[in-house]
Amino acid sequence: MAKPTGFMDYKRIENGNVPPLERIANFKEFHPKLDEKARREQAARCMNCGVPMCQSAIKLGGMVTGCPLHNYIPEWNDALYNGQFDMAAWRLLKTSSFPEFTGRVCPALCEKACNCGSPVVESGSVTVHDNELYIIEKAFETGYMKPEIPALRSGKKIAVIGAGPSGLACADWLNRRGHSVTVYEREDNAGGLLMYGIPNMKLDKKIVARRIELMKAEGVEFVFNADVGHNVSAEHILEEFDAIALCCGAKKARALSAAGIDKLKTSRNGADGGAMFAVDFLKQVTKSVLATSGALEKLNITPANAQIAEVLLEKAGIEVAGKNVVIVGGGDTGNDCCGSAIRLGASSVTQIEMMPCPPVERAPNNPWPQWPRTLKVDYGAEESIAKFGHDPRVYETTVKEVLSENGKITAVRTIEVEFQTIDGKRQLVERAGTEKLLPCDLLLVAAGFTGCEEYTAQSFGTELGARGTVASVGDATPELASPNGYATSVPKVFTAGDMHRGQSLVVWAIAEGRECAKQIDSFLLK
């Protein structure tokens, strides 16, 4: 273990936090790192428990607790505490493909399962999330992270469709095994939601570009603006490659079923009438940020695309400055919309959530080490409180009607709702007399996703399951709580990530990408 008394000697100290009113002036990351001495002290708090729940990834109370990647957390905390930075990075990279991503955007399932945060110890969980980020950034700074080109090639060719976290993890693992990997991506850059779904202040796009350049140097080939099923045929892919991994995500957004929404103007960008899906909004915002941040050359965005990006918000009909923004959805995407809208000068931001407000403390039926179903104030809500003086979230509420003039949204009518059990079924019921009118110039729908976009899956002839994701067959993978393996009903075609499991976390996408790669490797070596 790092230090036997570390969890008693040192208090939990997280990375810093730029004050909300200061950080909303830009789209830069806002968590300054601790210095080396302080970070090593935080690593000293790890107890190397006999049963390290932090790396368990077991399902308790219907949710997984612990790291889905089964990271060797006690090992690299010990190495970090002892100043063995290369050793720490080596052990971290054994199980984690992209710690620089998860160290920024993962909700840290590991920390919620940490024994130091249990009711018995109560000293505060080890800062696993921040320790992980320190280790990998130190590895990049010192030159430990350099291209590792396979000494031998297998002669097998794999196509990975989609350059999001699952596709990148799958490609990275297979390339390290000596297979030749080509990644097809329909966007102009790799990363998927890492690039265009997560705002720059949470994950600087230079970090994504840095990893892609490393993968290219190691032999992974990327083909951009390649929309398989549209401008690239599935038949061509099937003929050219020995195995295919479908990793296109679950991008089919859930629509808002409110009266009057059909009266809004619509366009290709979806915002002329003042309403659009959150994922489209975040994508346009990120492209605009990149166009003005000096990151264009680094991110391989062409000058033509840059000129388009500079006016994307205006051309898309996205007017945010001085506008009333209403967000439907209380999850991470809704929070990202909140933080982005504030940075773009919104005069008000309201976030509507159907579910009840969670308790501040764990409920009796939600004991440690289950994932805590408790209230959290994420960065977007924190910034809204600082700027507007109140929490933007309105619970147990939904949009009943969208009001508009000449096809442009003017307001939304909301109503309170509650879940009731009727005839043995849990149903959402309106509370009479609770309607309210909210002024609204921009309505962002962040109500989750209903599955993958079908055309790529259908072009390969794969079947879709009940959740709207690509169905797989084969042996289960218990350690990932996966209902099936990763092989589809079509020979040599596999699937992973959100396209397989449905909407989920980046860490789950990476875990599935790695496991899918292992199954492909076994298939190719038969």
C-alpha positions as CSV (number, residue, x, y, z in Angstrom):
1,M,0.0,0.0,0.0
2,A,1.1,3.6,-0.5
3,K,1.2,4.7,3.2
4,P,-0.5,2.7,6.0
5,T,-1.7,5.9,7.7
6,G,-2.1,8.0,4.6
7,F,-5.9,8.1,4.8
8,M,-5.6,9.5,8.4
9,D,-2.6,11.8,7.8
10,Y,-4.0,13.6,4.8
11,K,-7.4,15.1,4.1
12,R,-9.1,14.6,0.7
13,I,-8.2,17.5,-1.6
14,E,-9.5,17.7,-5.1
15,N,-8.1,19.6,-8.1
16,G,-8.8,23.3,-8.0
17,N,-11.8,25.1,-9.4
18,V,-11.8,28.4,-11.3
19,P,-14.6,30.5,-9.8
20,P,-17.8,30.3,-11.8
21,L,-18.1,33.9,-12.7
22,E,-14.5,33.9,-14.0
23,R,-14.6,30.7,-16.0
24,I,-17.8,31.5,-17.9
25,A,-15.9,34.1,-19.8
26,N,-14.4,31.4,-22.0
27,F,-14.5,27.7,-23.0
28,K,-11.2,26.7,-21.3
29,E,-10.8,23.8,-18.9
30,F,-11.2,25.2,-15.3
31,H,-9.7,22.6,-13.0
32,P,-6.1,23.6,-12.1
33,K,-4.0,20.6,-11.0
34,L,-2.3,20.1,-7.6
35,D,1.4,20.2,-7.5
36,E,3.5,17.0,-7.3
37,K,3.9,17.0,-3.5
38,A,0.1,17.5,-2.9
39,R,-0.8,14.9,-5.5
40,R,1.5,12.3,-4.0
41,E,0.0,12.9,-0.6
42,Q,-3.4,12.2,-2.1
43,A,-2.1,9.0,-3.6
44,A,-0.8,8.1,-0.1
45,R,-4.5,7.9,1.1
46,C,-5.1,4.7,-0.9
47,M,-5.2,1.7,1.6
48,N,-4.7,-1.1,-0.9
49,C,-7.8,-2.7,0.6
50,G,-8.2,-6.5,0.8
51,V,-11.3,-6.1,-1.3
52,P,-10.7,-3.0,-3.5
53,M,-14.3,-2.1,-4.4
54,C,-12.9,0.8,-6.5
55,Q,-11.9,-1.6,-9.3
56,S,-14.8,-4.1,-8.9
57,A,-17.4,-3.0,-11.5
58,I,-20.1,-5.1,-9.9
59,K,-23.8,-4.5,-10.2
60,L,-25.5,-3.5,-6.9
61,G,-29.0,-2.1,-6.5
62,G,-29.5,-2.1,-10.3
63,M,-26.4,0.0,-11.0
64,V,-22.7,-0.8,-11.4
65,T,-20.3,0.4,-8.7
66,G,-16.5,0.5,-9.2
67,C,-14.5,1.0,-12.4
68,P,-15.8,-0.8,-15.6
69,L,-12.2,-1.0,-16.8
70,H,-11.0,-2.8,-13.6
71,N,-8.1,-0.3,-13.3
72,Y,-5.3,-1.4,-11.0
73,I,-6.0,1.6,-8.8
74,P,-4.2,0.5,-5.6
75,E,-1.1,-0.4,-7.7
76,W,-0.7,2.9,-9.5
77,N,-1.6,5.0,-6.4
78,D,1.3,3.3,-4.7
79,A,3.6,4.0,-7.6
80,L,2.4,7.6,-7.7
81,Y,3.0,8.1,-3.9
82,N,6.5,6.7,-4.3
83,G,7.3,9.0,-7.2
84,Q,7.5,6.1,-9.7
85,F,5.7,8.0,-12.4
86,D,6.6,5.7,-15.3
87,M,5.6,2.6,-13.3
88,A,2.3,4.3,-12.4
89,A,1.6,5.1,-16.1
90,W,2.5,1.6,-17.1
91,R,0.1,0.0,-14.7
92,L,-2.6,2.5,-15.6
93,L,-2.3,1.9,-19.3
94,K,-2.5,-1.9,-18.8
95,T,-6.3,-1.5,-18.4
96,S,-7.2,2.0,-19.6
97,S,-6.8,3.0,-23.2
98,F,-7.4,6.7,-22.7
99,P,-6.9,7.9,-19.1
100,E,-6.6,11.5,-20.3
101,F,-10.3,11.3,-21.3
102,T,-11.7,9.4,-18.4
103,G,-9.6,11.5,-16.0
104,R,-11.5,14.5,-17.2
105,V,-15.1,13.4,-18.0
106,C,-15.7,10.1,-16.0
107,P,-18.1,10.5,-13.0
108,A,-15.6,8.4,-11.1
109,L,-17.6,5.2,-10.3
110,C,-14.4,4.1,-8.5
111,E,-14.5,6.9,-6.0
112,K,-18.1,6.2,-5.0
113,A,-17.1,2.6,-4.2
114,C,-13.8,3.6,-2.4
115,N,-13.6,2.2,1.2
116,C,-12.3,5.5,2.5
117,G,-15.7,7.0,1.6
118,S,-17.6,4.2,3.4
119,P,-19.6,4.8,6.6
120,V,-17.0,2.8,8.5
121,V,-13.9,4.9,7.5
122,E,-15.6,8.3,6.6
123,S,-12.3,10.0,5.7
124,G,-13.4,10.9,2.1
125,S,-12.8,8.8,-1.0
126,V,-9.3,8.7,-2.5
127,T,-9.1,11.2,-5.4
128,V,-8.7,8.4,-7.9
129,H,-10.1,10.5,-10.8
130,D,-7.6,13.3,-10.2
131,N,-4.7,10.9,-9.5
132,E,-5.4,9.2,-12.8
133,L,-5.3,12.4,-14.7
134,Y,-2.0,13.5,-13.1
135,I,-0.3,10.2,-14.0
136,I,-1.2,10.3,-17.7
137,E,-0.5,14.0,-18.1
138,K,2.9,13.5,-16.4
139,A,3.5,10.6,-18.8
140,F,2.9,12.9,-21.8
141,E,5.0,15.7,-20.3
142,T,8.0,13.5,-19.6
143,G,7.9,11.8,-23.0
144,Y,6.9,8.4,-21.6
145,M,3.9,8.5,-24.0
146,K,5.5,7.9,-27.4
147,P,4.4,5.8,-30.4
148,E,4.6,2.1,-29.9
149,I,4.6,0.6,-33.3
150,P,4.0,-3.2,-33.4
151,A,7.1,-5.1,-34.4
152,L,5.1,-7.6,-36.4
153,R,1.9,-7.4,-38.4
154,S,-0.6,-10.3,-38.6
155,G,-1.7,-9.6,-42.1
156,K,-5.3,-9.2,-41.0
157,K,-7.3,-6.1,-41.7
158,I,-10.0,-4.7,-39.5
159,A,-12.4,-1.8,-40.2
160,V,-13.8,0.1,-37.3
161,I,-16.9,2.2,-38.1
162,G,-17.0,5.2,-35.9
163,A,-14.2,7.1,-34.2
164,G,-15.9,7.7,-30.8
165,P,-14.5,6.3,-27.5
166,S,-15.5,2.7,-28.2
167,G,-14.2,2.7,-31.8
168,L,-11.0,4.3,-30.7
169,A,-10.5,1.8,-27.9
170,C,-11.2,-1.1,-30.2
171,A,-8.8,0.2,-32.9
172,D,-6.1,0.9,-30.4
173,W,-6.2,-2.5,-28.9
174,L,-6.3,-4.4,-32.2
175,N,-3.5,-2.3,-33.6
176,R,-1.3,-3.2,-30.6
177,R,-2.0,-6.8,-31.4
178,G,-0.4,-6.3,-34.8
179,H,-3.5,-6.1,-36.9
180,S,-4.0,-3.4,-39.5
181,V,-6.8,-1.1,-38.5
182,T,-8.7,1.5,-40.5
183,V,-11.2,3.7,-38.8
184,Y,-14.0,5.2,-40.8
185,E,-15.6,8.4,-39.4
186,R,-18.4,10.4,-40.9
187,E,-17.3,13.7,-39.2
188,D,-14.2,15.8,-40.2
189,N,-12.4,14.7,-37.0
190,A,-12.1,11.7,-34.8
191,G,-13.4,11.5,-31.3
192,G,-17.2,11.2,-31.7
193,L,-18.9,12.7,-28.6
194,L,-15.4,13.3,-27.2
195,M,-14.9,15.9,-30.0
196,Y,-18.3,17.2,-30.7
197,G,-20.6,16.1,-27.8
198,I,-18.6,17.1,-24.8
199,P,-17.9,20.9,-24.5
200,N,-14.3,22.2,-24.7
201,M,-14.3,23.3,-21.0
202,K,-14.8,19.7,-19.9
203,L,-12.4,18.1,-22.4
204,D,-10.1,20.4,-24.4
205,K,-10.1,19.2,-28.0
206,K,-6.4,19.5,-28.2
207,I,-6.3,16.6,-25.8
208,V,-8.4,14.5,-28.2
209,A,-6.2,15.6,-31.2
210,R,-3.0,14.6,-29.2
211,R,-4.3,11.1,-28.8
212,I,-5.4,10.7,-32.4
213,E,-1.9,11.8,-33.6
214,L,-0.4,9.2,-31.4
215,M,-2.6,6.5,-32.8
216,K,-1.8,7.6,-36.3
217,A,1.9,7.4,-35.5
218,E,1.4,3.9,-34.2
219,G,-0.2,2.8,-37.5
220,V,-3.9,3.3,-37.2
221,E,-5.4,4.7,-40.4
222,F,-8.3,7.2,-40.2
223,V,-10.7,8.0,-43.1
224,F,-12.8,11.1,-42.4
225,N,-16.0,12.3,-44.0
226,A,-16.7,8.6,-44.6
227,D,-20.4,7.9,-43.8
228,V,-20.6,4.2,-44.1
229,G,-24.0,3.3,-45.5
230,H,-24.2,6.5,-47.4
231,N,-21.0,7.6,-49.3
232,V,-19.1,4.4,-48.4
233,S,-20.8,1.1,-49.1
234,A,-21.0,-1.7,-46.6
235,E,-20.4,-4.1,-49.5
236,H,-16.9,-2.5,-50.1
237,I,-16.1,-2.8,-46.4
238,L,-17.2,-6.4,-46.2
239,E,-15.1,-7.3,-49.2
240,E,-11.9,-5.5,-48.1
241,F,-11.6,-6.4,-44.4
242,D,-11.3,-9.6,-42.4
243,A,-13.5,-8.2,-39.6
244,I,-15.6,-5.1,-38.9
245,A,-16.5,-3.4,-35.7
246,L,-19.6,-1.2,-35.6
247,C,-19.0,1.5,-33.0
248,C,-21.3,4.3,-34.2
249,G,-22.8,5.3,-30.9
250,A,-26.5,5.7,-30.0
251,K,-27.2,9.0,-31.6
252,K,-30.9,8.7,-32.3
253,A,-32.2,11.5,-30.0
254,R,-35.5,11.2,-28.2
255,A,-38.0,13.8,-29.6
256,L,-40.1,16.1,-27.5
257,S,-43.8,15.2,-27.8
258,A,-45.4,18.5,-26.8
259,A,-48.3,20.3,-28.4
260,G,-47.3,23.0,-30.8
261,I,-43.8,21.9,-31.5
262,D,-44.9,20.9,-35.1
263,K,-45.7,24.6,-35.8
264,L,-42.0,25.7,-35.5
265,K,-40.0,26.3,-38.6
266,T,-37.6,23.6,-39.4
267,S,-34.3,23.5,-41.4
268,R,-31.3,21.2,-41.9
269,N,-29.7,22.6,-38.8
270,G,-33.0,22.3,-36.9
271,A,-32.8,25.7,-35.1
272,D,-34.7,28.2,-37.3
273,G,-37.8,27.8,-35.2
274,G,-35.8,28.0,-31.9
275,A,-35.8,24.4,-31.0
276,M,-33.2,21.7,-31.6
277,F,-31.7,18.6,-30.1
278,A,-29.0,19.2,-27.5
279,V,-26.4,17.1,-29.3
280,D,-26.7,19.3,-32.4
281,F,-26.4,22.4,-30.4
282,L,-23.3,21.2,-28.6
283,K,-21.7,20.2,-31.9
284,Q,-22.3,23.6,-33.5
285,V,-21.0,25.3,-30.4
286,T,-17.8,23.2,-30.3
287,K,-17.2,23.8,-34.0
288,S,-17.5,27.6,-33.5
289,V,-15.2,27.5,-30.5
290,L,-12.6,25.6,-32.5
291,A,-12.9,28.0,-35.4
292,T,-11.9,30.9,-33.1
293,S,-9.5,29.2,-30.7
294,G,-6.4,28.8,-32.9
295,A,-6.8,25.1,-32.8
296,L,-7.7,24.6,-36.4
297,E,-4.3,23.5,-37.7
298,K,-3.8,21.1,-34.8
299,L,-7.2,19.6,-35.3
300,N,-6.9,19.3,-39.0
301,I,-9.9,21.5,-39.8
302,T,-9.5,23.0,-43.3
303,P,-9.7,26.7,-43.9
304,A,-13.0,26.2,-45.7
305,N,-14.5,24.4,-42.7
306,A,-13.1,27.2,-40.5
307,Q,-14.9,29.9,-42.4
308,I,-18.1,27.9,-42.1
309,A,-17.5,27.3,-38.4
310,E,-17.1,31.0,-37.6
311,V,-20.7,31.6,-38.7
312,L,-22.2,28.2,-37.8
313,L,-24.2,29.5,-34.9
314,E,-25.6,32.3,-36.9
315,K,-26.3,30.2,-39.9
316,A,-27.9,27.5,-37.8
317,G,-30.3,30.0,-36.4
318,I,-28.8,29.6,-32.9
319,E,-29.1,32.9,-31.2
320,V,-28.1,32.6,-27.5
321,A,-26.9,36.0,-26.3
322,G,-29.6,37.8,-24.5
323,K,-32.1,34.9,-25.0
324,N,-34.2,32.8,-22.7
325,V,-33.0,29.2,-22.9
326,V,-35.0,26.3,-21.8
327,I,-33.4,22.8,-21.6
328,V,-35.5,19.7,-21.4
329,G,-33.5,17.0,-19.6
330,G,-31.6,16.9,-16.3
331,G,-28.7,14.7,-17.2
332,D,-25.1,15.4,-18.1
333,T,-26.0,16.6,-21.6
334,G,-28.5,19.1,-20.2
335,N,-25.9,20.3,-17.8
336,D,-23.4,20.8,-20.7
337,C,-26.1,22.8,-22.5
338,C,-26.6,24.9,-19.4
339,G,-22.9,25.7,-19.1
340,S,-22.5,26.4,-22.9
341,A,-25.6,28.7,-23.0
342,I,-24.3,30.8,-20.1
343,R,-20.9,31.2,-21.8
344,L,-22.7,32.4,-24.9
345,G,-24.5,35.1,-23.0
346,A,-28.0,33.7,-22.3
347,S,-30.2,36.0,-20.2
348,S,-31.8,33.1,-18.5
349,V,-31.4,29.3,-18.4
350,T,-34.0,26.8,-17.1
351,Q,-33.4,23.1,-17.0
352,I,-36.6,20.9,-16.8
353,E,-36.4,17.5,-15.3
354,M,-39.3,15.0,-15.0
355,M,-37.8,13.1,-12.0
356,P,-38.1,14.2,-8.4
357,C,-35.2,16.1,-6.8
358,P,-32.8,13.5,-5.3
359,P,-32.1,13.5,-1.6
360,V,-28.9,15.3,-0.3
361,E,-27.8,12.2,1.6
362,R,-28.1,8.5,0.8
363,A,-31.5,7.0,1.4
364,P,-31.7,3.9,3.5
365,N,-32.3,1.7,0.4
366,N,-29.2,3.2,-1.3
367,P,-26.3,2.1,1.0
368,W,-22.6,2.3,0.2
369,P,-21.0,0.9,-2.0
370,Q,-24.0,1.3,-4.3
371,W,-23.8,4.3,-6.7
372,P,-25.2,7.2,-4.7
373,R,-28.6,8.4,-5.9
374,T,-28.1,11.8,-4.3
375,L,-28.3,15.4,-5.4
376,K,-25.2,16.8,-7.1
377,V,-24.6,20.3,-8.3
378,D,-22.5,20.0,-11.5
379,Y,-20.6,22.8,-13.1
380,G,-23.5,24.2,-15.3
381,A,-25.9,24.4,-12.3
382,E,-23.1,25.9,-10.2
383,E,-22.5,28.6,-12.9
384,S,-26.2,29.3,-13.2
385,I,-26.5,29.8,-9.4
386,A,-23.5,32.2,-9.5
387,K,-24.8,34.2,-12.4
388,F,-28.5,34.2,-11.9
389,G,-28.8,33.5,-8.2
390,H,-30.8,30.3,-8.4
391,D,-30.5,26.6,-9.4
392,P,-31.6,26.3,-13.0
393,R,-33.2,22.9,-12.4
394,V,-37.0,22.5,-12.1
395,Y,-38.0,19.0,-11.0
396,E,-41.1,16.9,-11.6
397,T,-42.0,19.1,-14.5
398,T,-42.4,18.6,-18.3
399,V,-43.2,20.7,-21.3
400,K,-46.9,20.4,-22.2
401,E,-47.0,23.0,-25.0
402,V,-44.7,25.0,-27.2
403,L,-46.0,28.5,-28.1
404,S,-44.8,30.3,-31.2
405,E,-45.4,33.2,-33.5
406,N,-44.7,33.0,-37.2
407,G,-43.0,29.7,-36.7
408,K,-40.6,31.0,-34.0
409,I,-40.8,29.8,-30.4
410,T,-41.8,32.4,-27.8
411,A,-42.6,30.4,-24.7
412,V,-43.3,26.9,-23.3
413,R,-46.1,25.9,-21.1
414,T,-45.0,23.5,-18.3
415,I,-46.9,21.3,-15.9
416,E,-45.8,19.4,-12.9
417,V,-45.9,15.6,-13.1
418,E,-45.5,12.6,-10.8
419,F,-45.1,8.9,-11.1
420,Q,-48.1,6.8,-10.0
421,T,-48.7,3.1,-10.1
422,I,-51.9,2.5,-12.0
423,D,-53.1,-1.1,-12.8
424,G,-49.7,-2.4,-11.7
425,K,-47.8,-0.1,-14.1
426,R,-45.7,3.0,-13.2
427,Q,-47.1,5.9,-15.2
428,L,-46.4,9.6,-15.4
429,V,-49.4,11.7,-14.3
430,E,-50.0,15.4,-14.6
431,R,-50.8,17.5,-11.5
432,A,-53.9,19.5,-12.2
433,G,-53.6,23.3,-11.8
434,T,-49.8,23.4,-11.9
435,E,-49.3,24.9,-15.4
436,K,-46.8,27.7,-15.8
437,L,-45.7,29.8,-18.8
438,L,-41.9,30.2,-19.3
439,P,-40.5,32.7,-21.9
440,C,-38.4,30.8,-24.3
441,D,-36.3,31.8,-27.3
442,L,-34.2,28.6,-27.6
443,L,-35.5,25.2,-26.6
444,L,-32.8,22.5,-26.3
445,V,-34.0,18.9,-26.1
446,A,-31.7,16.7,-24.0
447,A,-34.1,13.9,-23.2
448,G,-31.8,11.0,-24.0
449,F,-31.5,8.7,-26.9
450,T,-33.6,5.8,-28.2
451,G,-30.9,3.8,-29.9
452,C,-28.5,4.0,-32.8
453,E,-29.2,5.5,-36.2
454,E,-30.3,2.5,-38.2
455,Y,-28.8,3.0,-41.7
456,T,-25.3,1.9,-40.9
457,A,-26.4,-1.2,-39.1
458,Q,-29.0,-2.0,-41.8
459,S,-26.4,-1.6,-44.6
460,F,-24.5,-4.5,-43.0
461,G,-27.6,-6.6,-42.5
462,T,-27.3,-6.7,-38.7
463,E,-30.4,-7.0,-36.5
464,L,-31.6,-4.4,-34.1
465,G,-32.7,-5.3,-30.6
466,A,-35.6,-4.1,-28.5
467,R,-33.7,-1.0,-27.3
468,G,-32.9,0.2,-30.8
469,T,-29.3,-1.0,-30.6
470,V,-27.4,-3.5,-32.7
471,A,-28.2,-7.0,-31.3
472,S,-25.3,-9.3,-30.6
473,V,-24.9,-13.0,-30.1
474,G,-22.5,-15.2,-28.3
475,D,-21.2,-15.7,-24.8
476,A,-22.0,-13.2,-22.1
477,T,-19.3,-11.0,-20.5
478,P,-20.2,-11.0,-16.8
479,E,-17.5,-8.7,-15.7
480,L,-18.9,-6.0,-18.0
481,A,-22.5,-6.7,-17.0
482,S,-23.1,-7.1,-20.8
483,P,-26.2,-9.1,-21.9
484,N,-24.4,-10.6,-24.8
485,G,-21.0,-10.9,-26.5
486,Y,-20.0,-8.6,-29.3
487,A,-20.5,-10.7,-32.5
488,T,-23.6,-9.8,-34.5
489,S,-25.7,-12.2,-36.5
490,V,-23.6,-11.3,-39.6
491,P,-20.4,-13.2,-40.0
492,K,-17.2,-11.2,-39.1
493,V,-19.3,-8.2,-38.0
494,F,-19.0,-7.1,-34.4
495,T,-20.4,-4.2,-32.4
496,A,-19.5,-2.3,-29.2
497,G,-20.1,0.8,-27.2
498,D,-23.4,2.7,-27.2
499,M,-24.4,1.2,-30.5
500,H,-24.4,-2.1,-28.6
501,R,-25.4,-1.3,-25.0
502,G,-27.3,1.9,-25.5
503,Q,-26.7,5.4,-24.1
504,S,-24.0,5.2,-21.5
505,L,-20.7,6.6,-20.1
506,V,-17.4,7.2,-21.9
507,V,-15.8,4.7,-19.6
508,W,-18.3,2.0,-20.6
509,A,-17.7,2.7,-24.2
510,I,-14.0,2.3,-23.8
511,A,-14.5,-0.9,-21.8
512,E,-16.8,-2.3,-24.5
513,G,-14.4,-1.3,-27.3
514,R,-11.5,-3.2,-25.6
515,E,-13.6,-6.3,-24.9
516,C,-14.9,-6.3,-28.5
517,A,-11.3,-6.0,-29.8
518,K,-10.4,-9.1,-27.7
519,Q,-13.3,-11.0,-29.3
520,I,-12.3,-9.9,-32.8
521,D,-8.7,-11.0,-32.1
522,S,-9.8,-14.4,-31.0
523,F,-12.0,-14.7,-34.1
524,L,-9.1,-13.8,-36.4
525,L,-6.7,-16.2,-34.8
526,K,-9.0,-19.2,-35.1
